[in-house]
Amino acid sequence: MSTASSRGTTPGPPAETQAGSDDRRGRRAADLSGTGEHPSPARVAVVLGGSHTGMLAAAALADTVDRVVVVERDELPTEAAPRKGLPQARHAHMLWSGGVRALEELLPGVTEALLAAGARRAPVTTDMVVLSQHGWFRRWPESHHVILAGRDLLDATVRARVLADERIELLAGTEVLGLVGDAKAVTGVRVRERDGRERTLGAGTVVDATGRASGAPRWLAELGLPAPERREVDSGLVYASRLYLAPEAARDSFPVVNVQPDPRVKGPGRAGFLLPIEHGRWIVTLNGTRGGEPSAADDDFVRFAREELRHPLIGELLARAEPLSGVSVTRTTVNRRYFYERMPAWPENFTVLGDALAAYNPVYGHGLAVGAQSALLLRDLTRRYGAGSAGLSGRVQKAVARPVGAAWDLATGQDVFYPGATEGGPTRRDRLVAGYVSRLMRTATGNGRIARRVTDVTSLERRAEVLLTPSVLLAAAVGPLKEPLAEPPLSAEELKRAGLQ
């Protein structure tokens, strides 16, 4: 398979679904231009951003308003193909089971559609070969799972389901200029369409899901509101990813492989992920913090995996696989969170979700799950109180802070220790929490019950309080019940299929 073909499209939604979406997009654009029926602005929801969280927010609101308009800067493809405004799609993605459950609540049957399109369901930790800071995890019986797929396939499948709803419109090629309203309530948004025309979309509900580049702080300031509290933790991480065709015998089934850094060792942290995705391919992401960054050179990718990571397993696997793309690099990995829920005043009818609210170091794989869980909370609270009801937007903003906070703590708990990550370095609380988590992770390498409790939290299915029960505290004090593994827990059959035996 050539490099050019691998950078093209991959099979997405059925052709008839795509064609139907195209027809509806045309009709919707005509309606928005001045023809057709127009519901009262109070019964219109406008979602800013048509990526993962934006599409799910649109689905969440469809039952509670007359029309949902998704405003997206890019022209969105009708199949599983790259788009300009989503460079992170070239890197590894996973959807933890906490997010899968929320996704299925919002779009029943979408998991089956993803699997039918080629996505993989990987049980945790049964189909995972993971080197933690304390050694290799055992492959315990399934506790949770992840869905593995290329980001283009995931987005195309979700997008097709959402846009099949006649109540949801897509206004593509359109830039958001700002909010309309005042400090008490948002009443719409100002946009610039592809032909340069500027206009206002009136709305009773506005959701910002525009991602890391969100203009929400500026938009709120323009309405007369104070700047929100913000925190950043920047580990200096650089990502490099490449797509491979797995050896033929390993294309149908192969475990996730993850080599993690050891934060106890001074110096840069380096890690790697190998995720089996659709069509017999592996998406591999290597990363390093300041002073240990991977390069963008194609001919250095395997060397970095083999020589710079704590174990050469990923590099050895790649040496027997066929590269299908060049190396894609990104440096946009800072953890950034806005604490909108703490603001003394919050305007009615406006909510911020997804990366616009909190963006995480992608290495932890929680962004997609948090986006889905937040959209589900938006749906449930809007159904309970009614779209446009007094205080609803503040309730939603406070509710989504819970899954956001859980993922934030997981992401920053380790990143805060890298040199230069924060101005003041790790706090006393950071050190205490990190010490306990380190003890738990060591215990989890040789205690299946504790491994399950840890994955309860990392899967975003349960809150971190489950790690503070008396039985878990006692187990952490005792430590692992089994001796550490000396070698990666790959079976003889898996080694053979990968060409390592």
Secondary structure as GFF3:
##gff-version 3
##sequence-region A 1 501
A	DSSP	alpha_helix	3	6	.	.	.	ID=ss1
A	DSSP	alpha_helix	15	32	.	.	.	ID=ss2
A	DSSP	three_ten_helix	41	43	.	.	.	ID=ss3
A	DSSP	beta_strand	44	48	.	.	.	ID=ss4
A	DSSP	alpha_helix	52	61	.	.	.	ID=ss5
A	DSSP	beta_strand	67	71	.	.	.	ID=ss6
A	DSSP	three_ten_helix	87	90	.	.	.	ID=ss7
A	DSSP	beta_strand	94	96	.	.	.	ID=ss8
A	DSSP	alpha_helix	97	106	.	.	.	ID=ss9
A	DSSP	alpha_helix	110	116	.	.	.	ID=ss10
A	DSSP	beta_strand	120	124	.	.	.	ID=ss11
A	DSSP	beta_strand	128	132	.	.	.	ID=ss12
A	DSSP	beta_strand	135	136	.	.	.	ID=ss13
A	DSSP	beta_strand	144	148	.	.	.	ID=ss14
A	DSSP	alpha_helix	151	163	.	.	.	ID=ss15
A	DSSP	beta_strand	168	171	.	.	.	ID=ss16
A	DSSP	beta_strand	175	181	.	.	.	ID=ss17
A	DSSP	beta_strand	186	192	.	.	.	ID=ss18
A	DSSP	beta_strand	198	202	.	.	.	ID=ss19
A	DSSP	beta_strand	205	208	.	.	.	ID=ss20
A	DSSP	three_ten_helix	211	213	.	.	.	ID=ss21
A	DSSP	alpha_helix	216	222	.	.	.	ID=ss22
A	DSSP	beta_strand	230	233	.	.	.	ID=ss23
A	DSSP	beta_strand	238	245	.	.	.	ID=ss24
A	DSSP	three_ten_helix	248	250	.	.	.	ID=ss25
A	DSSP	beta_strand	256	259	.	.	.	ID=ss26
A	DSSP	beta_strand	270	276	.	.	.	ID=ss27
A	DSSP	three_ten_helix	278	280	.	.	.	ID=ss28
A	DSSP	beta_strand	281	288	.	.	.	ID=ss29
A	DSSP	three_ten_helix	298	300	.	.	.	ID=ss30
A	DSSP	alpha_helix	301	307	.	.	.	ID=ss31
A	DSSP	alpha_helix	313	318	.	.	.	ID=ss32
A	DSSP	beta_strand	322	323	.	.	.	ID=ss33
A	DSSP	beta_strand	328	330	.	.	.	ID=ss34
A	DSSP	beta_strand	335	338	.	.	.	ID=ss35
A	DSSP	three_ten_helix	340	342	.	.	.	ID=ss36
A	DSSP	beta_strand	350	352	.	.	.	ID=ss37
A	DSSP	three_ten_helix	354	356	.	.	.	ID=ss38
A	DSSP	beta_strand	358	359	.	.	.	ID=ss39
A	DSSP	three_ten_helix	362	364	.	.	.	ID=ss40
A	DSSP	alpha_helix	367	385	.	.	.	ID=ss41
A	DSSP	alpha_helix	392	415	.	.	.	ID=ss42
A	DSSP	alpha_helix	428	444	.	.	.	ID=ss43
A	DSSP	alpha_helix	448	458	.	.	.	ID=ss44
A	DSSP	three_ten_helix	464	468	.	.	.	ID=ss45
A	DSSP	alpha_helix	470	478	.	.	.	ID=ss46
A	DSSP	alpha_helix	492	497	.	.	.	ID=ss47
###
